[in-house]
Amino acid sequence: MIPQLTILRYVQKQLLARRLLLVVFDGLMIIAAYLGAFILRLPDATSLSGFLPSTILLLPLAVITGLPVLVVSGWYRGLTRYAGSHSLYGLVPRSGSMVLILLLISTLMGGPQPPRSFWILYWLLFTGGAIASRIVLRDVLIHHLDQRDNHNPDNVQGDATLIYGAGASGMALLLALRNDPRFRIVGFLDDDQGIQGRTLQNMGIHTPLRLPRLIERHGVSKVLLAMPAMSRRRKRLLVDQLTHRGLEVLSIPSLAQMASGQRIVSDLQAVAIEDLLGREPSNPDPVLLKAGVEGKVVMVTGAGGSIGSELCRQVVALGASRLLLVERNEFALYAIERELSSHRCGVELHAVLGDACDASRLTLLCRRHGVDTIFHAAAYKHVPLVESNLCAGIANNIGATEAVIAATRASGVSRLTLISTDKAVRPTNVMGASKRICELLIQAAAAEIEAGGPILSMVRFGNVLGSSGSVIPLFHQQISTGGPVTVTHPAITRYFMTIPEAVQLVLQSTGMAIGGDLFLLDMGEPVRIADLARQMIELSGLRVRDEHNSDGDIAIQYSGLRPGEKLYEELLISADDQPTEHPLIRRATEPRREGEQLFPLIQQLHEALANWDEATTGALLRRLVPEYDPYEGLPTPSLVDAMAR
């Protein structure tokens, strides 16, 4: 305890000594400003010698009254080394108060008075001098601390680092990291030719073309991205170029995160592959977003899945009055119900452990709770598993869709939205064909509903980042265990979208549905999975091992297309889609089956499923979905060569 008290007293004495030194310095500055104002106002010696002695009594009063104003107002509380423009500008009202107090005392004392312009000059000289002195003291102190750190044998030099972006964010990042031991900032990179070759805080601003030379000269190992408004496409290309040179890339938070106060500019984080994929986020239409949710009783089937759980989160955030979470996986239901309950959102939650294929149960729930809107997200979606469990996959996907349609029609539900998939377009697998049948069921039911009845619609989109079965978690796991990273085919491509944005668009499409609609979401540009795997390896700070680089860390292995897998996905069966109120949502115009043609085949399908007759089930699948071709996804040699290039 005694040594700690001794250290504390020593620190307090040091702090008091430093503040006392600043007080003495400001006292001398007051004297200099006082005399300087007279010299500027009365430049000839005769006038000065005749007027100054009669007002010299104000000089000690200026010191005696001015210093307490600075002390009481907190001028000496700030740290000199971090003195910035905001703290320095704070001197202006303080010095103004000093001058006004001295002017009041001079007026009350009577006698000869300094010229009126003297007071303005006195205020300007002291304010300017004090601010300039603080800037000089700050820079001298920072230089002294930098020199001390550089000569300290125990000090570990940070990694040579470049900041990409010499704008306001880059400047703020440089100031925030000035004393961070992890980084040794050696300069800026920027695409703006107008500022290349100039300096910022004595740091050179370079063209990105000089990156190889800077790496060689300074041993640069890290690049910090300080361009929070950069597009995803540009960011992906840039990160690809930087990681390809073996550089570690870190990024500042997004503008939204900094604006909301969740993060600050120095909260650097490794660039995640999820930040680089998909399209630019869109601004939702609040009217469409809330149309089927706000103040409504909502049911979500498959509430524990990746899409279903995000639907639940956004439905709660949009102010539904009650939410029914239907899920047959006990742990998944427990997890999402617990998460939503912890938010204390004021929405009445009902966790329902049950099967979405149970039409009687769904109807009972809808009637008991007065459900207004149903989002049907429950389905088997894993292509290879459904391919090898044909009857189970079809029975689940079709049975659940029939059940929610029956519950909707029997209980007065206003809206039903089916979550579909791009794999339903010209399907090459059982999962996609089963989802196309689900779409046909929704279309047929919507055609039978009279005006004023429930509105049935579907939303079709591609892969979402982080969903169950996505390649990204698999690649992360394979990289963490040392590889290899397995890709089915060098030419395979997929669309990607973040789960929150996909769900936002689903909610908005529900708000504009009129009945029997098939909505398509703009998924952006497709991504080649082999490129994705390579970029994820390089973002992890590793190198790809291939024929060009035998010393790499992790290899990419091609395992071949799995049963039912396509080289590429598509969203349309016909090109006759129409725009909607939202620029990223299209309404498809596609052929539909009349009920008298569809339902007899569905009945035969149920009989085949009840007997677990895979041969008959497969044959009926082709009759129900004529475009279903399990061999269409297999590539031809010429196509492989073209896409691989």
Residue, then its C-alpha position, 0 to 999 in steps of 0.5 A: m500500500i505504501p509504495q502505491l501511495t508514494i507513486l500516486r503522490y509522485v504522479q500528482k506532484q508531476l501533474l501539479a508541476r506541469r499545470l503550474l508551468l502552463v499557468v506561469f506561461d499563460g501569465l507571461m502571455i497575458i503580460a505580452a498581449y497587454l503590452g503588445a496591444f498598446i504598442l500596436r495601438l500607439p506605435d510612436a514612442t511619445s504617445l506610448s510613454g505618455f499613456l502607458p504609465s497612467t494605465i499600468l495598474l491594469l497590467p497586474l489586474a489583467v494577470i490576477t483576474g485572467l488566470p482564475v478565469l482560465v483555471v475555473s473554466g477548465w482550460y488546464r484540464g485537457l491533455t496537451r498532447y491531444a489538444g485538437s481544434h475543438s479544445l483550442y477553440g474553447l479558449v475564445p470564450r474564455s479569453g473574451s470573458m477575461v477581457l470583459i472582466l478587465l474592461l469592467i474593472s477599468t471602467l469602475m476604477g475611472g481615470p484614463q482609459p485605454p483606447r477602445s481598439f486596445w481591448i480588441l487587440y488585447w483579446l486577439l493577441f492573447t487568444g492567438g498567442a495562447i492557441a499557437s503556443r499550445i500547438v507548438l507545445r503539443d507538437v514538441l511533446i509528441h516529438h519528444l514522446d516519439q523519440r523516447d519510444n524509439h530509443n527505448p530498447d524495450n519498445v517493440q516497433g509496430d508493423a509498417t502500415l499504409i492507410y488506404g484513403a487520405g480523406a477525413s476518415g484516413m486523417a481521423l484514423l491516423l490521429a487515433l493510431r498515432n500512439d498505437p504500438r501495433f502500427r507504424i504508419v508510413g504513408f497513405l494510398d489514394d485513388d484521387q490523382g488530385i492529391q497524389g504526391r501531396t502530404l497529410q500530417n507529414m505523411g506522403i500520399h501515394t498512388p496505388l501503383r507505387l505499392p510494390r515499391l513501398i512494400e520493398r522500401h518500408g517492409v509494409s505488411k498491413v493496409l488499413l482501409a479508411m474508405p467506409a463508403m466504398s462499394r462492395r464491388r470496388k472493395r472486393l477488387l481492392v482486397d483481392q489485389l492487396t491480399h494477393r501481395g501477401l498484405e493483411v487488410l484491416s478495415i474501419p467500421s461502416l458509416a452506419q456503425m460509426a454514425s450510430g455510435q456502435r463503433i469508432v474509427s479506430d475499431l479496426q477489424a479484419v475484412a470478412i468475405e461477407d463484407l465483399l459479396g452480394r450487391e450494394p445494400s438497398n434502402p427499404d421502403p418503410v411503407l412496404l416493409k410494414a404493410g403485412v407486419e406492423g400491428k399484425v399477428v404473424m406466424v413464421t414456419g421454420a422459425g429456427g432456420s437461417i431465413g426464418s430466424e431473421l424473419c422473426r427478428q425483423v417482424v419483431a423490430l417492425g412492431a408486430s403485435r404477436l409472433l408465432l414461431v413454428e419450428r420442429n427442431e427443439f434447440a433451434l426454437y429454444a435459441i431464437e425464442r430466447e434471443l427475441s425474449s432477451h430484447r424485451c421488445g414488447v411483442e407477444l411471443h409464442a414458441v410452437l414446437g411442431d411440424a409445419c406439415d400438420a395442417s390441423r395444428l396450423t389451422l388451430l393456431c391460426r384461429r386461436h391467435g387470429v393470425d394475419t400473416i404467414f411467412h412459410a420458410a420451413a423446408y428441406k433445402h440441402v441439395p445432396l441430402v434431399e437428392s439421396n432422400l427423395c421421398a422424405g424431401i418431397a413429402n416435407n416440402i410439398g406437405a408443409t406448403e399444402a398445410v399452410i395453404a389449407a390453414t390460410r384458407a380455413s382460418g381467415v389469414s390475410r397474407l401467405t408468403l412462400i420462401s422459394t429458391d432459384k433452384a426451382v428454375r429449370p431444376t436439376n435436383v429434387m429439392g429445386a423440383s419440389k420447391r417448383i411444385c410448391e410454387l405451382l400449389i401457391q399459384a393454383a390456390a391463389a387462382e381459386i381464391e375469390a376477391g377479398g380472400p387471402i393474398l398468396s405470393m412467393v419470393r424467389f432468391g439465391n444463396v444467402l450469406g451464412s445460411s445453413g449449408s452455405v459454402i462460406p462456413l464450410f470454407h472457414q472450417q476447412i481453412s482453420t484445420g489447414g485445408p484443403v478447401t474443397v470446391t465442386h467445380p472450377a467453373i461453378t458460380r453462385y449468387f449471394m445476398t446477406i440474410p438481413e437484406a434478403v428478408q427485408l426484400v421478402l417483407q417488402s414484396t409481401g406488402m405489394a402482393i396482389g395474389g398469385d405473385l411470384f417475386l424475384l429478388d435482384m441478387g447482383e452479380p454471380v460469384r465464381i466459387a473457386d475465386l471465393a475460396r482463394q480470396m478466403i484463404e488469402l484473407s486468412g493471411l495464408r497462400v494458395r498452394d497450386e502448380h504456380n506456388s508449391d510453397g503455399d499453405i492451403a490447396i484447393q481441391y475440386s471434388g466434382l459436381r454433386p448429384g443434382e448440382k448446377l454449374y450456375e443458378e438462375l432466377l427466371i423461367s421466362a424473361d417476361d418479368q415486370p418491374t414493381e414499386h421496388p427497383l430490386i424486386r421484379r414480378a415474374t410472369e410464368p406458366r401455371r398449372e390449372g387445378e384440374q391438371l395439378f391436383p390429380l397428379i399431386q394426389q398420385l404423388h402422395e400415394a407414391l410417397a406413402n408407399w415410399d415408391e421412389a421410382t413412381t415419385g421420380a416419374l411424377l416429379r417429371r410430369l409435374v415439372p416438365e422442365y426438371d432435368p437431373y442431367e442439365g446441370l452437368p457441364t460439357p467440356s467446351l462449357v467447362d473450358a470457357m467458364a474456367r477461363 
